[in-house]
Amino acid sequence: MYKVLIVEDEMLVRVGLKNSIPWSQHDMKVIADVSNGREALAVYESEKPDLIVTDLKMPVMDGLEMISEIRSKDVDTKILILSCMEEFEYARKAASLKVSGYILKLTMTVEEMEDVLASVAEELRSRSLAPATPVPFNHRLSLNMLKEKLLKDYLFYGVYSEGELRTLLKQMDSPIDDPGRVAMAIMETNEYSRLLKRFSDDRGELIRFTVLNILNEIMDNHGAGEAYHDRDHRYILLFSFDPRNGDEDNRAKLNVVFDNIRKVMLTYFDVPVFIGVSAFGDGFRHLKKRYQDCVALMEGRYFSEAYVQFAAEWSPLGGERRWKQLTLKSCSAWESLGAPYGEDLRRETEKRLAQPLPDEASWKRLFVGLMDWSRAYLGIPEDHAALMELSGSERIQASPAVLDSIHAWEVYLEETAKLKDMIKSVSKEVAEAVQYIQKRYDQDISLKEISEYVQLSPNYLSMLFKKDMGRNLIEYMTDYRIQKAKELLRSTSLKTYEIAENVGVPDSAYFSRLFKKATGVSPVEFRKTKVLGGKAGSHEDT
């Protein structure tokens, strides 16, 4: 039998792989399962496995380093990669190290795993030294591209008739080759550029394939239809339902699918999505009109208060009165400053809200303008407010919906109120140091760097900071990082070492010690208590 080594830092994934796959049917046997690359190298040296199934991003030694070490002396051992969305750059580098295939952990099924193992077993039998091609990956990629071209040719260029479209989809084994009641949706994220940067995927090819694969997996699980890539951040979702079902039932099913999509995109990509949905219709007739309706919903997404918007319910600017009321309500953030600050802010806001606000750009100009006015009104020097104002403006411009803009404006008001109070009691340099920390806490900043920014010596800044703030600068910076780490533990599925990196502490062991010292519990225990209500979770978060 061929010897298999599993390398994966998540215990549940290791156990699942070992016990759910019928390895013997592929003439294979799992000889060991370990949690990092260093342990794997030790097993490799002693056992010389025929196949290594490995994660990429792991503590101690990651999968890429392990693969490089093995490939420096051995090109025969087959390597199968288990990849996540966060590991695109790793996967790209691993591709040059002659791996036999990739499996996405999020969408991994026993059947898919067996397909890849069958291919690897054939390679092992032939013992060919030629690098293997991950057949399932390439096959699906080329088929997706063909379907995408077919749909675009029909929608945009009129190349095919409705009958020809149906025939060609059938030849490609599409689940919607015999459409009944059809609805179209478009899914977008306004944080696509952040995705490209985060995953070092300049051309977007791996992101496009992975998101498309996930969407199709979800839709297939619900027997609902098929997804197509449209452009960059946009995907077309085509749904087909039994014509005997009522549209209300169909809509309920759509909502279940969309909720699943939203949760997956937030959990694994950490990005929100907006989905615009056309009306239902019979077959592929009027499909072009449905696409245009979805595009119109995308253009008006800023004014939608839900992540899913159905065309039948769309009313542009229907909530304008409520948004203006919420904007005025946010002025209460200045109440702590006393009279006349809150009253004057409210009058200025009312005056600006009386102007026409017909589109997204006008609302964002409103809030950025109010930021400028509020800083000047409070008499906060520009050098004090520079970092805070930049951050507030960035939040406004990046906000995907009007409610997000209102929230960003409210946060800005709270920050200006705190800054005004701080200026009364602390020196200009200490206020600048606090803002510098809050803006750059996720980087490896030092006392020396901060002291250079505020143009004081490190010793004098330390003394001044302790005098004004009641604690030293390093303590303040650590506490701020712990607060941000708590937010990430509550709102994301990132592992402890990833959260440590995100708050500027690259040493995960040191971060865990800091966290426990500050909170009394480890990051894992905090997540279980705060997120899972005290119940044991499925994370092996080390």
N, C-alpha and C positions, 0 to 999 in steps of 0.2 A: 504494500500500500504506500501511496505517496504521503509524506509527512507534512503536516500543516502547522504553522505557528501563527497564533492570533496576537496582535499587538494593539491594545486599545486601553485608554486610561479610564473609561467609564465601565465600571464593573457590570452593570446590567446589560450593556451591549456585548461585552465579552461572553457572559453567561448565555445570552440569547443566541449569539452566533454559534457557540459550541453545542448547544442543545437543540436548536430548532432546525438545523440543516442536516439532512441525511448524508453525512460525509461518506459513509461506506459505499453508497450507491455510485459515487464517483471515484471509487478506489482510493479514498483518502482517509486519513486519521489525524485528529488534532492531538499533537504531542505535548503542547504547552500553550498557555495563554498568560500574557504578561501585560504590565500597565505602562511601560515606557520603553524607549529605544535602547537604553543602556542594558536593561534586563534582556531585551530581545537579542542583542548582540552576543550576550553570554550563551543564550540557548542556541543561537545560530552556530557559534563556534563549536559547541559540543555535539549538536544533533544534525547539522547541515540539512535543514528542512527543504523540501521541494517547492513549497509554496508558503509565502508570508502574506497574511491578510493584515493590513496595518492602517491605523489612523495616522494623520499627519501632525496635528497640533497636540502635543503632549508635554507634560512637565519632565524635568531632568534631562531627557534627550528627545527631540522631536523626530517625527518619522522621516523627514527629509534628510536629516543628518545621518540617521541610521541607514537609509537606503544608499546614500552616497558612500558610506563606509563599506557596505556589502558590495556595491558595484565596483569599488576599487580593486576587488579581488575575485569577483564572481559575477559572470553575466548570465549564468544558467538558471539560478534560482528565480522562480516566478514570483512576482509581487503584485498584489491586488490592493488598491487604495480605497479606503473608506473615507470619503471627503464630506466636509460640511461647507456651508455658504461662506464661512469666515476664512476658508482655506484656499481660495482661488489662486493666490500667488504661490503658495506651496505646491498646489497641483500643477501649475504651469512649469515650475522648476522640476518637479518629479517626472514630467513627461519626457524630459531629456535623459532620464536615467533608466529607460527601457522597462516601463511597468506594463503589466498585462491588461489592465483595465481599471475603471473607476466605478464605484458604487456610491450614490448619494445616500447618506445615512437617514435623512429625513423621509425619503420615499422608498427605502429599501424593503423589498418583500422577499419571502423565501423563494418564490418562483424566479425572480430576477437574479437572485444570488446563485441559484442552481444553473441558470442559463450561462452565467459567466464561468462558474466552476466547470461546466461541461466543456466550454471552450478551452479553459486552462488545462484540463485533463488531457484534451486532445494535443495541446502543445507539449505537455510533458511526455506523452507517448511518442510523439515524433522527435522530441528532444532537438528541435530546430533551434539554432542560435540566432535566427532572425528575430528582431523585436516584434512582439505581437501587437496586433491592432485590436483595441477594445470594440469588438463588433457591435454589441448592443448600443454603445454610445454613438458610433458613427452612423449606424443604421437609422436610429431615431432622429439624429440631427439632420441627415439628408432628407428623410421623409417629411420632417417638420418644414424644411425649407421648400419642398415641392408643394406642400399643401398651402403654405403661406403665399407662394407665387400664384397658385391657382386662385385663391380667394381674392387677392389683390387685382389680378387680371379681370376677374368678374366684376368686382366692385368699382374699380377706378377706370378701367379701360374698355369694358364691354367686349372683351375677347370671346367670352363664352355665353351661350344661352343658358337659361335656367336648367333645361334638360341636360345640356352638356356638363354643367357644373355637377349635377346629381350623379351622372354616369362616372365622371372622373373621380369624384369623392368615393364612390363605391369601389372603384379599382384600387384606391389607396386604403381600403378598409376603414374608412371614416365612420364613426358612430352616428353621423347625421346624414348618411347617404340616402335615407328615405325619410325626409323631414315631415313632421306633422305640424303642430303648433310651434312656431319658431320665435325666439326672442334673441336679440343681440345685446351684448354689454361691452363696454370698454372699461378697462382697468388701467389706472395710472398712479404713479407716485411722483410727487413733486420733489423728491429727494434723490433722483437718479444720479446726479453728479456726485453726491456724497457716497452712493453705492460704488461708483466707479473708483473713487479715491480710496474708499475703505478696503476694497478687495483688490486694489492695484490691477484693475482690469480695464486698461485704457480703451480698448476697442469694444468692450462690452459683450464679447462673444460667450464667455462662460456664464455671465449673469443672464444673458438672454436664454441660453439653453436651459440653465437650471430653473429659472422662474417658469419657463414654458413647461418643463417636465413636471414641476410641482402642480401647476394649474391643471394640466391634463390628468395627473394622478387623482387630484381632488374631484374633478368633474367626472372622471371614470368611476370613481368609488360611489358616486351618487347617480350614475347612469344618466348624466345630464347633457353631455355634449362634448365640445372640443374647443381648445384654445389655439390662437394663432398670434405670432408676433407681428405688430404693426410697425412701430418705429420706436427706437430708443426706449423710453419709459412707458410705452403704450402697448397693451395687449387686447386683442379682440377675443371675446368669449361668445361662442355660438351655441345656443341651447335648442334642443328639439324635444317636444313632449308629445305623448299620446293625445291625438285630437279628441279623444273621448273624455279627457280630463278637463275640468273647468280651469279657467285662467287663475282663479283665486288659489286653487290647489297648486298650480304651477308656480305661482309667485311665492307661495310658502316654501316650496322646494328650493327656489332660487335663493331665498333669504338664508336658508341653511347652508347652501354652498358658499355664498358670499361671506357668511360669518366664519366659516372654516378657512377661507382664503385670507381674510383679514387677520385672524389669529396666527396663521402660519407666517405671513409676511412680517408681522410684528415680532414674533418669537425668534425667527431664524434670520431675518434681514434687518430687524429693528427699524423698519420704515412703515409709515401709515400708507394706506391706499384709498383711492376714491373710485367708485364704480358707478357709471351711468348706464341705465337700462332702458332699452326701447320698449315700445308697446309690443304685444303679441300679434302674430299674423300667421296666415296659412302658407306653409312652404317657404321657398326662397323668393317669392314675389315681394317686391318692394324692399328687398334687403338693402339696396343702396340708400333708400330713404331712412331706414332704421339706423344705418351707420351715421348718416348726417345728424339724426336726432341725438345719437350718443355723443357725437362731437360737440353739439350745442350744449349738452349737459356738462361736458368737460370744461367748456369755455366759461360756464357759469358756476363752476364748482366752488369758487370762493364764497359764494352766497348760500351754499347748502349747509345745513346744520347736521347732516347725517353723512356717513361714509358711503351710503348707497342712495342714489337718487333715481327714482323711476320717472320716465318721461310723462306719464299720465298725471303725476302730482306736481310737476315742475311749475313754479311761479317765480320768475326773476324778481329779485328785490322784495319778495313777499314778506320778509321779516324785517324790513328796514326800520320800522318804528321800534321794534323790540331791540334792535342793535343799538339804536341811538339812546334808548333808555339805559341799556347796560353800560354804554360808554359814559353816560352821566353818572351812573351809580358808582363807577370806578373812582370817581373824584373823592369818594369817602376815604381813600387811602391817605389823604392829606389831613384828615381830621385831627390826627395826633399832633400836628403842628400848631393847632389852635387858630383862632381868627386872626386876620381875614383870609388866610391862605386858601382854605377849602372853598369859601364863597367866591373868591376871585377866580380860582381854577374852574369852578362850575360855570361862571359867567362866560369865561373865554371859550370853554368847550361848547356851550350852547350856541355862541355866536358862530363858531366854525361849523357846527353841525347843521346850521341853517342854510349853508351853501349846498348846491347840488352835489350829490355823491353817486354818480351813475354807474361807476365801475370799480373794479379792484384797485386800480392805480390811484383813484381819487381817495379811497378810504385809507390806503397806506400813506399817501401824502398828508392826510389829515393827522394821523398819529405821529408821523415824524415831525411835522410842524409843531404839534403840541409838545413834543419832547424839547424842541429848541426853546419854545416859549417858557416852559416850566423851569428849565435850568436858568434862563436869564432872569426870570421873575424871582426865584429864590436867591439870586445873587451868588450861585455856586460858580467859582472860577472855572474857566475852561480846562485848566490843567488838572483840577480835581475831578471833573466829570468826564474827561476824554474817554477813558476805558469803559465806563458805565454807559455812556451815550452811544459808543460804537456797538456795544453788545446789544443795547435796546433797539437800535436801528436795524441791526442784523436780524434780530428776532422778528421784527415787524415785516421786513422784506421776505423772510423765509416762511412766514405763516401761510399755511395752505387755505385757511378759511377765515372769514371775518371774525368769528368767535375767538380764533387763535390770536388775531391781531389785537382784539380787545383785551384778552388775557395778558399779552405781552406788554400792552400799554399800562395795565394795572400793576404788573410786576415792576415796571419802570418807575411808576409813581411811588410805590413802596420803597424802592431803592433810593429815590431822591429824598424822600422823607427821612430815611435812616442816615443818608449822607449829610443832610442839613443838620441833624442832631449831632452827628459825629464831628462835624466841623466846629460846632460850638465847644466841644470838650476835648478834642485831640488836635495835634499839630497837623499842618498841611502835609508833612512828609509821612506821618503815620497813616493818614487817610489815603495817600497815594499808595503806600505799601499794601494796605488792606485791599484796595481795588486791584492792584497788580496780582496779588495772590488769588483773588476770586476769578480773575480773568485767565490765569495761567496755571491753576492748580494741577491740571492734567499733564504738565510738563515737569521735567527734572530741574526745578528752580532752586536756587540756594540763597542764603542770607547775603552772600557777596553780590550776587546778581541783582537782588532787590535793592541793596544799599547803593549800588551804582545807579540804578534807575532813579532813586529819590535824591541822589547826589549827597549822601552822607556816608561817613565811615561805618563799617559793620558794627563796631562797638557802640558808637553813639546812637545808631538806629536801634540797636537792641535795648539800650537803656531807655530811650525815648518811648519805644513801643511798650515796654513793660510798665512805664510810668502812666501812659495814657490808657492802655487797654487792660491793665491788671494781670497780664500774663505775657510771657515772652513770645517772640515772633514765630519760632518753630512750633510752639504749642498751638498757637492760633492756626497755623497752616495745617498741622496734623489734624486738628479738630474739624477744620473745614473739609479736608479730604475724607474724613470718616463720614461726615454728613452726606457728601456726594456719593460715597460708596453705599450707604444705606439706601439712597434713592435708586441706585442701579440694582441692588439686591431685591428691592421691592418690585421694580418695573421691568427687569430683563431676565433672561435665562443665561446670562454670561457666567462663566466659571470664575472661581475666586481669583485665579491668576490673571484672567482677562480684566476683571474689575480693578485689580491692583494696578495694572498697566494704565487703565483709563483714568485713574486718579493720581497718576504721577509717582507710583511706588512700584517699580518693576520687579522687585524681589517679593514674590508672593508669600514666602514664609515670614519675612519681616512684616509685611502688611497684615498678615493674620494675627501676629503678636500685637501690633499696634491696635488693631480692631478690637481684640479681646480685652486689652488693657483699658480701652475707652468705653466699651459697652458691657463688659462682663461675660460676653458670649462670643463664640467664633462666628465668622461670616456664614458658615453652613447652618449653625444653630439659629442665627438671626433670621435667615431666609425661611427656615421651617416655621419659626414662631410667627413672624410678621406676615408671611405670604400664604403659608399653608395652615394657619391656625393651630400650630402645634403638632400637626400630624407629620409623620415621616414622609419625605418627598422622594422623588426618583432620581435626584441629583447625587452623583458621587463627586462632590465639588472639592477637589484637592488641588 
